[in-house]
Amino acid sequence: MTALFLSSDDVSGLADPGEFVEAVRDGYRQRGEGASAKPRTTLRNADPPGMLFSYAAVLPDTGAMGGYMYSAGFAERDAWFATPLFDAESGEPLAVVDGASMNPFKTGAAGAVGVDALARRDASSLAVIGSGAQARGQLRATVTVRDFETVDVFSPTKEHREDFAAEMNDRLDPAVAAVSSAAAAVEDADVVVTATTASEPVFDGEDLADGAHVTAMGQYHPEKRELDERTIERGTYVPDLRERVPQDAGSFIAAKDAGVVDESDVHAELGEIVAGNADGRTSRDEITIFDSGGTGIETVAGAYLLYERAMAADEDLGTEVEWLPASEALTGQ
């Protein structure tokens, strides 16, 4: 049979941030109803320093399964993202997608689903900590789920945060401003999004306003913690996958080690809330937290959206590749 290889150029621009959010929301709904997903597996290499990651999910209603395998670091100090997709009913391969251009959008969509599930409906002010590609993806997705009036962005390099604000002001409706500190960004914000590679907390949890929601996207290593112990202690804590928390949810691990929370403080998985099988926000003054380390849920949902768009495009996209089933390849027939 044949499958399709879709390059980053093939899939670039095939879906907008709001469409990624809808696809990823449905993926988390399926997870909340029992769809299979496993957290990240990380293999580390010392010399040259680098990591090989993989994670997977089955989304039966979407009709697809697969995940990510990607490398980061090593001698080239870069990253490559491969996304295999299989038909969830037949098991046959559908495509392999170069996930580079998709990455900020599907990750941003996961963050936006967390905001939509947990933030107050009338949230109007947004703080973004970070100014890289992931912060851009988070912001572009998050503004599709709430009518924000203002966005304050902080990152340590003045030029970076100002460039980010100028670019997003041209692209989005809310007024985007660069501010001089994390405290200035977080103060009075209805929603706070962190999208960094920080190993230490990026704001003081005491600065959070009552009723704020926090989406943390840099939580993928036990020693990386964008959120301090006070934030975790104050908030209703919701991870993407419960099984991931003791493995690499650095902020929660640090708070647990400090004795301010324990396993019972993991409220629910995001999918359980999206599916209506667990409560989200229960009061206006409640602080809520979505902790995302990346899963196959948003990866499969986003990649399958792009695959469908590519198949329906007027122009021929992708390259067909031959793919033998094991029944033929292993026997040589």
C-alpha positions as CSV (number, residue, x, y, z in Angstrom):
1,M,0.0,0.0,0.0
2,T,1.0,3.7,-0.1
3,A,1.2,6.3,2.6
4,L,1.9,10.0,2.3
5,F,4.9,11.9,3.4
6,L,3.9,15.5,4.2
7,S,6.7,18.0,4.5
8,S,6.6,21.0,6.7
9,D,6.0,23.2,3.6
10,D,3.2,20.9,2.5
11,V,1.2,21.4,5.7
12,S,2.1,25.0,6.4
13,G,-1.0,27.2,6.4
14,L,-3.5,24.4,5.9
15,A,-5.3,25.2,9.1
16,D,-5.7,28.3,11.3
17,P,-5.2,28.4,15.1
18,G,-9.0,28.2,15.8
19,E,-9.3,25.0,13.7
20,F,-6.4,23.4,15.6
21,V,-8.1,24.3,18.9
22,E,-11.4,22.6,17.7
23,A,-9.5,19.4,16.7
24,V,-7.4,19.3,19.9
25,R,-10.5,19.9,22.1
26,D,-12.2,16.9,20.5
27,G,-9.0,14.9,21.1
28,Y,-9.1,15.7,24.8
29,R,-12.8,14.9,24.9
30,Q,-12.0,11.5,23.6
31,R,-9.3,11.1,26.1
32,G,-11.8,12.0,28.9
33,E,-14.1,9.3,27.6
34,G,-11.4,6.6,27.7
35,A,-9.1,7.0,24.6
36,S,-5.6,5.7,25.2
37,A,-2.7,8.0,25.6
38,K,0.7,7.7,27.2
39,P,3.1,10.4,28.5
40,R,6.4,11.2,27.0
41,T,9.3,8.8,27.0
42,T,12.7,10.5,27.1
43,L,16.0,9.0,26.3
44,R,19.0,11.2,27.2
45,N,22.5,11.2,25.6
46,A,25.5,12.7,27.4
47,D,28.0,13.3,24.6
48,P,26.9,15.0,22.5
49,P,24.2,16.2,24.8
50,G,20.7,15.6,23.5
51,M,17.4,13.9,24.0
52,L,15.1,11.6,22.0
53,F,11.4,11.9,22.8
54,S,8.4,9.9,21.9
55,Y,4.7,9.8,22.9
56,A,1.5,8.3,21.4
57,A,-2.3,8.4,21.5
58,V,-5.2,6.6,19.9
59,L,-8.2,8.9,19.0
60,P,-10.9,6.4,17.8
61,D,-13.5,9.1,16.9
62,T,-11.0,11.1,14.9
63,G,-10.1,7.8,13.2
64,A,-6.4,8.2,13.7
65,M,-3.6,7.2,16.1
66,G,0.1,7.9,16.2
67,G,2.3,10.5,17.9
68,Y,5.6,12.2,17.9
69,M,9.2,11.1,17.8
70,Y,11.7,13.9,17.9
71,S,15.2,14.7,18.7
72,A,16.6,17.8,20.3
73,G,20.1,18.9,21.0
74,F,23.0,16.6,19.9
75,A,25.8,18.0,17.8
76,E,23.6,20.2,15.6
77,R,21.8,21.8,18.6
78,D,18.5,21.6,16.7
79,A,15.3,19.6,16.7
80,W,13.5,17.4,14.2
81,F,9.9,16.3,14.5
82,A,8.4,13.2,12.9
83,T,4.7,12.4,13.3
84,P,3.5,8.9,12.1
85,L,-0.3,8.6,11.6
86,F,-2.2,5.3,11.3
87,D,-5.8,4.5,10.7
88,A,-7.4,3.8,14.0
89,E,-9.7,1.1,12.6
90,S,-7.5,-0.8,10.1
91,G,-4.2,0.0,11.7
92,E,-2.8,0.9,8.2
93,P,-0.3,3.8,7.9
94,L,-1.8,7.0,6.5
95,A,1.0,9.5,6.6
96,V,4.3,10.7,8.1
97,V,4.2,14.4,8.8
98,D,7.1,16.7,9.4
99,G,5.9,18.2,12.5
100,A,8.1,21.3,12.7
101,S,5.7,24.0,11.4
102,M,2.7,22.3,13.1
103,N,4.4,22.3,16.6
104,P,3.5,25.8,17.9
105,F,0.0,25.5,16.6
106,K,-0.9,22.1,18.1
107,T,0.8,22.9,21.3
108,G,-0.9,26.3,21.4
109,A,-4.2,24.6,20.8
110,A,-3.6,22.4,23.9
111,G,-3.0,25.4,26.0
112,A,-6.1,27.2,24.6
113,V,-8.3,24.1,25.4
114,G,-7.0,24.4,29.0
115,V,-7.9,28.1,29.1
116,D,-11.3,27.4,27.6
117,A,-12.0,24.6,30.1
118,L,-10.8,26.5,33.2
119,A,-10.6,30.3,32.8
120,R,-13.6,32.5,33.7
121,R,-15.9,33.1,30.8
122,D,-15.5,36.9,31.1
123,A,-11.7,36.8,31.2
124,S,-10.5,39.9,29.4
125,S,-6.8,40.4,30.3
126,L,-4.0,38.0,29.4
127,A,-0.4,37.8,30.4
128,V,2.2,35.9,28.4
129,I,5.6,35.0,29.8
130,G,7.9,34.1,27.0
131,S,8.4,35.5,23.5
132,G,9.6,32.6,21.3
133,A,7.7,30.4,18.8
134,Q,5.8,28.6,21.5
135,A,4.6,31.8,23.1
136,R,3.4,33.0,19.6
137,G,1.5,29.8,19.2
138,Q,0.0,30.0,22.6
139,L,-1.2,33.6,22.1
140,R,-2.6,33.0,18.7
141,A,-4.6,30.0,19.9
142,T,-5.7,31.5,23.2
143,V,-7.3,34.6,21.7
144,T,-9.7,32.3,19.9
145,V,-11.3,31.0,23.1
146,R,-11.9,34.3,25.0
147,D,-12.5,38.0,24.1
148,F,-9.4,39.5,25.5
149,E,-9.0,43.2,25.5
150,T,-5.4,43.4,26.6
151,V,-2.3,41.3,26.4
152,D,0.9,42.0,28.4
153,V,4.0,40.1,27.4
154,F,7.3,39.8,29.4
155,S,10.5,38.0,28.5
156,P,13.9,38.9,29.9
157,T,15.3,40.4,26.7
158,K,13.8,43.8,26.1
159,E,14.2,43.6,22.3
160,H,12.5,40.2,22.1
161,R,9.4,41.2,24.1
162,E,9.1,44.4,22.1
163,D,9.4,42.6,18.8
164,F,6.8,40.1,20.0
165,A,4.4,42.8,21.0
166,A,4.8,44.7,17.7
167,E,4.2,41.5,15.6
168,M,1.2,40.3,17.6
169,N,-0.3,43.8,17.5
170,D,-0.3,43.7,13.8
171,R,-1.8,40.2,13.8
172,L,-4.4,40.2,16.6
173,D,-7.3,42.3,17.8
174,P,-6.4,42.7,21.5
175,A,-3.9,45.4,22.4
176,V,-0.5,43.7,23.0
177,A,2.1,45.5,25.2
178,A,5.6,44.6,26.3
179,V,6.1,45.2,30.0
180,S,9.2,45.4,32.1
181,S,8.7,42.6,34.5
182,A,6.8,39.3,35.1
183,A,5.1,40.9,38.1
184,A,3.8,43.7,35.9
185,A,2.4,41.2,33.4
186,V,0.8,38.9,36.0
187,E,-0.7,41.6,38.3
188,D,-4.5,41.6,37.8
189,A,-4.3,39.3,34.7
190,D,-7.3,37.0,34.3
191,V,-5.2,34.5,32.4
192,V,-1.5,33.8,32.6
193,V,0.3,31.7,30.0
194,T,3.9,30.7,30.5
195,A,5.8,29.4,27.4
196,T,9.5,29.2,28.4
197,T,12.3,26.8,28.9
198,A,12.9,28.0,32.4
199,S,14.4,25.9,35.2
200,E,13.2,28.3,37.9
201,P,9.8,29.9,38.4
202,V,9.1,32.8,36.1
203,F,6.7,34.7,38.4
204,D,5.8,34.9,42.1
205,G,2.6,33.0,42.9
206,E,1.6,35.7,45.4
207,D,1.2,38.1,42.5
208,L,-1.7,36.0,41.0
209,A,-5.1,37.7,41.3
210,D,-7.9,35.7,42.9
211,G,-9.8,34.0,40.1
212,A,-6.8,33.8,37.7
213,H,-6.1,30.9,35.4
214,V,-2.6,29.7,34.6
215,T,-1.6,27.6,31.6
216,A,2.0,26.4,31.9
217,M,3.5,25.0,28.7
218,G,7.2,24.4,29.7
219,Q,6.6,21.5,32.1
220,Y,8.3,18.6,30.4
221,H,11.3,17.8,32.7
222,P,11.4,17.1,36.4
223,E,13.9,19.9,36.9
224,K,12.1,22.5,34.9
225,R,9.5,24.5,36.8
226,E,7.9,27.6,35.4
227,L,5.6,27.8,38.4
228,D,6.6,28.2,42.0
229,E,5.4,26.3,45.0
230,R,3.0,29.0,46.0
231,T,1.2,29.0,42.6
232,I,0.8,25.2,42.8
233,E,-0.4,25.5,46.4
234,R,-3.0,28.1,45.6
235,G,-4.4,26.6,42.5
236,T,-6.7,23.8,41.4
237,Y,-4.2,21.6,39.5
238,V,-5.1,20.0,36.2
239,P,-2.5,18.2,34.0
240,D,-2.8,16.9,30.5
241,L,-2.2,13.3,31.7
242,R,-2.3,12.3,35.3
243,E,0.4,9.6,34.6
244,R,2.8,12.3,33.5
245,V,2.8,14.2,36.8
246,P,5.3,12.2,38.9
247,Q,7.4,11.7,35.8
248,D,8.2,15.2,34.6
249,A,5.8,17.8,35.9
250,G,8.6,19.8,37.5
251,S,6.5,22.4,39.2
252,F,4.2,19.9,40.9
253,I,7.2,17.7,41.8
254,A,8.9,20.6,43.5
255,A,5.8,21.6,45.4
256,K,5.2,18.1,46.5
257,D,8.8,17.8,47.7
258,A,8.3,21.0,49.7
259,G,5.2,19.4,51.4
260,V,2.6,21.9,50.2
261,V,0.7,19.5,48.0
262,D,0.4,15.7,47.5
263,E,-1.0,13.3,45.0
264,S,-4.6,14.0,46.1
265,D,-4.1,17.6,44.9
266,V,-4.2,16.5,41.2
267,H,-7.8,17.5,40.6
268,A,-8.4,15.8,37.2
269,E,-7.0,15.4,33.7
270,L,-7.9,18.0,31.2
271,G,-9.8,15.5,29.1
272,E,-12.0,14.5,32.0
273,I,-13.1,18.1,32.3
274,V,-13.6,18.6,28.6
275,A,-15.7,15.4,28.5
276,G,-17.9,16.6,31.4
277,N,-16.7,13.8,33.7
278,A,-15.0,16.1,36.2
279,D,-15.7,19.7,37.3
280,G,-13.6,22.5,36.0
281,R,-13.8,25.9,37.7
282,T,-16.3,25.9,40.6
283,S,-16.1,29.6,41.8
284,R,-15.2,33.0,40.5
285,D,-12.3,33.4,42.9
286,E,-10.7,30.0,42.3
287,I,-7.2,29.9,40.8
288,T,-6.9,27.2,38.2
289,I,-3.8,25.7,36.6
290,F,-3.4,23.7,33.4
291,D,0.0,22.0,33.4
292,S,1.0,20.7,29.9
293,G,4.1,18.8,29.0
294,G,3.0,17.7,25.5
295,T,1.1,14.6,24.6
296,G,0.1,12.5,21.6
297,I,-3.4,13.8,22.0
298,E,-2.8,17.2,20.4
299,T,-0.2,15.8,18.1
300,V,-2.5,13.2,16.5
301,A,-5.5,15.6,16.4
302,G,-3.4,18.3,14.8
303,A,-1.6,16.1,12.4
304,Y,-4.8,14.4,11.2
305,L,-6.4,17.7,10.6
306,L,-3.5,18.6,8.3
307,Y,-3.6,15.2,6.6
308,E,-7.3,15.6,5.8
309,R,-6.7,19.2,4.5
310,A,-3.8,17.9,2.4
311,M,-5.9,15.1,0.9
312,A,-8.7,17.6,0.1
313,A,-6.5,20.3,-1.4
314,D,-6.8,21.2,-5.1
315,E,-3.1,20.8,-5.6
316,D,-1.2,17.6,-5.0
317,L,0.5,17.8,-1.7
318,G,2.9,15.3,-0.2
319,T,4.9,12.4,-1.6
320,E,3.5,8.9,-1.8
321,V,5.7,6.2,-0.3
322,E,5.4,2.4,-0.5
323,W,4.7,0.7,2.8
324,L,4.6,-3.1,3.1
325,P,2.6,-4.8,5.8
326,A,4.5,-7.2,8.0
327,S,2.6,-10.1,6.5
328,E,4.4,-9.5,3.2
329,A,7.7,-7.9,4.3
330,L,8.5,-10.6,6.9
331,T,7.9,-13.5,4.5
332,G,9.4,-11.8,1.4
333,Q,6.1,-12.3,-0.5
